[in-house]
């Protein structure tokens, strides 16, 4: 099964680095990297913040 990369694609479409997006939602870059790599699942509220930062709805970037 292919890894879900919707979040990474959305971030890259906005021209953001992981560090940029992490700063926008006020979390450490290392934590954001774990989210994007599916090593941790962020709380619903953080999912909403990340989705808004990349201009998407939560369901478009998180399963």
N, C-alpha and C positions, 0 to 999 in steps of 0.2 A: 504494500500500500504506500502511495506517495505521501510524503510529509506535507502537511497543510502549510502553505507559505503565503496565505492571503495577507497577513499582517505585515510581513516583510515587503511584499509587493506594494501594498498601500503606502508604507513608509517611504520606499524608494521613489514612488510616483510623486510624492510631495517634495522630493529632493532632500530628505532628512537623513542624517546619520543616526545610529542608535543613541549616541550621546545627546543629540539635539532633541529627539523625542523624549528621552528620559528627563531632560531638563524641563521640557514643556509640561510634563505631568508630575514633576517634582519627586522623582525617585532616582536612586543610584543607577548609573549606566549598567552595572553588573546585574542588577535586578531586572532591568528591562531586557537585557540579553537572554536571561533565563526564561522570561515570558515568551520571547520570540522563538526560542529554541524548544518550547514546550516542556521545559524542565520544571516549571511551576505554573500554577493557575492563579491569576490575579483575582481579587475580589470583584464582584459585579460593578461596584462604583469605579474602580480603577479601569476595568474593561471599558466602561462608558467614556472615561476621560481619554484613554488612549485612542479609542475609535473617533471621538470628536477631533482629536489632534491631527488625525490623518484624513479627516473629512468624510468619514464613513459612519454608518450605523453599526452598533455593536455586533449585530448578527452577521454583518458583512465581513468581519475580521476575526471573530471568535466563534467557535462551534457551540 
